[in-house]
Amino acid sequence: MRRGDRGVVIVACGERALNEAELCKRTVREHSTLPIELVTGDSSIGDLTERSRDAKTRLHELSPFAQTLYLDADTRVQQDINAGFAVLGDGWDMALTFSSQQDDGWLWHVTDDEREFTLNELGSRWLQLQCGVMFWRRNAATDALFRAWHEEWQMYRGQDQAAFLRAMKRQPVRLWLLGRPWNGGAVIEHRFGRLR
């Protein structure tokens, strides 16, 4: 199934997302020779946002690569991205950035019910992570994390970040935190919310 050891996966559901994904793919090609897999989700799920989140939380099933860089469709690669894969080569399971929304902005984008449930499950406010740019390597730990993430996401079927934190509690992995330039900065620009 694998076309190579490393590659990029972009989830794009619906015409607007597909247009954004094409622009994203162009920037990936400007800065790398990595193969790119476009995932359009399960067409039986009518709501495009749900279809996108469903696919994102099942990336371990959908990526054909041993090491994957996942990019939201509204991201643009600005520089060489090989350092993210080097982190995986050093033995880390996953690499992503922390969200700029902490403290009063913690999980601002999920429902009050899900925020309260997540806080109760975690026991404290964990560092909120940004899942729009993620490097990960395929192994038993990340497969278990993605399975837990999908299960947690299905509880509320909204945004995916609270579900990711709950999944990390259930199935922790060796996680490397990338700096902000990797998601919304000089390395990978992120046009947050462009598709909402």
N, C-alpha and C positions, 0 to 999 in steps of 0.2 A: 504493500500500500504506500510506503514512503517513497516520495520522489527525491528525497535527499535528507541529509542530516539536519539541515537548518532551513527555515523558511518563514514567511510572513503570512498570517491569516487575518483577513478583514471580514467582519460581518456587516452585511448591507441588506436591509429588508425594505423594499419599496423604492420607487423611482428616485425620490430625493436622496436617499441613502446611497443608491447605486451611483448617482452622479457624483456625490462626495467621494465615494470609494474610488472612482476612476481618477479623480484628482490626487487622492492619497497614493494610489498605485504609481502614478507618474513620479511623485517625489521619492518613493522607495527606489524606483529604477534609476533615478538621478544619483543616488548615493550608495547603491549596492547592486549585486547581481543575483540576489536571493530570489528563489521562486516565490510566487504569490498565489495564495489560494483564497478565492472569494466564496464566502458562505452566505447563502440567501435565506436560510432558515426553512422551517417546516411550513409548507404552504397551507396545511390544514388549520394552522393557527391564524385566525383572521386579523387580529389586531397586530399591526406592524411593530409596535413597541414590545409587546409580549413575545412576538416571534423573534425579535432581535435578542432579547434577554434570555429566552429559552436556548437559542443557539450559543450565546456567549457563555452560559453556565454549563454547556456540554462540549466545550472546545476540545477536551481530551478525546472525545469520540470523533470529532470532525477534522482535526488537524492531521495531515498526513506526514508530519515531520517529527523527528526525534527531539529537536529543539525548536521552539516556536516563539516568534514575536507576534503577539496579538496587537492590532491597532484598531481603535474606533475609526469609523469611516471619516469622521471630521478631524482627523489628524493629518499633519504634513511633516514628513521627514526633512530636516534641515541640514543634517550632518551625517557622518559615518556612524553607523549603529552597531558596529562589531563589538564594542566594549560590553554591551549588554549580554551578548553571547559568551564573551570571555568570563563573565561572572558565573554563568552556568557551567562553563568548563572548569572553573575552580571548585566545583562541588555544591554550589547553591542550587536549590530546586526551582526557585522563582525569584524574579527581580521586578519591582515596580516602585512607584513613588508614593509618598504620603500626600494626602489631600491638604490643600490650603485651608479647608474648612474644619477647624477643630473648636474646642471650647463651645461658645454659644452657637456656632454654626455646625456642630457635630450632627451628622445625619439629618441635616435640615430638609433634604429633598425626599425623605420617606414619610409615610403617614405617622401620625402621633402614636398610633397603636404599635406599629412596627418598631419605632424608635424606643418606646418603653419596653417592649418585649425583648429587643436586642440588649438594652441596658441591663435588664434582669438576667438574661442568659449569660452575659459577659461578666457581670458583677462590678464593672466599672467602665468608664469611657476609654476604650482602647483607641490607639492611634487610628484615625480614619484613613483608609488607603484608597488610592485612585486606580480603578481597574480598567481605564481606557487605553493604557499601554502596559503590557505585561510580557515579560520573557519567562518561559518555563521549559523545563526539560521533562520528557515523558519518563515516569517511573511509578512505582507503586504508591509513593506518598502523594504525588500530584494527581494521580488518577483518583485516589481516595478523596482528596480535597475537592476536585471538580464534582465528584458524585455528591458529596455533602453540600457543596454550593448549590447544585441544581435542586436538591431536596429542600434546602433552606429557602431558596428563591420561590419555589412553588407554594410556600405557605402564604405569601402576600402577592406574588406575581407583579410586583412593581419594579422599583429600582433594584440594582444588584449589590450595592456596596454593603448594606447592613447584613444581607444574607452571606456575603463573603466573610465578614468578620465572625459571624456565628459559625460558619464552616471552618474557619481557621482555628477556632476553639476546639471543635470536634476532631479535626484532622490537621494538626499543625505540620508545616513544612519548613525547610531551611530557607528563610526569606531574606533577601538582600534588598535594602532600601536604596533606590536610586535618587539622585538629587532632582530638584524641581525642573532643571533644564530638560529632563527626559520626558516630561509630560506637561506641556504648556510653556516651554522655554526654548532655548537656543538649539537643542538637539532635535526635539520633536515638538512642533507647535500643535496645540490642541484648541480647536474652536469650540469650546465647551458649549453644549446645548444647541448647536446649530441645527440639529435634526429634531429638536423637540418642538 
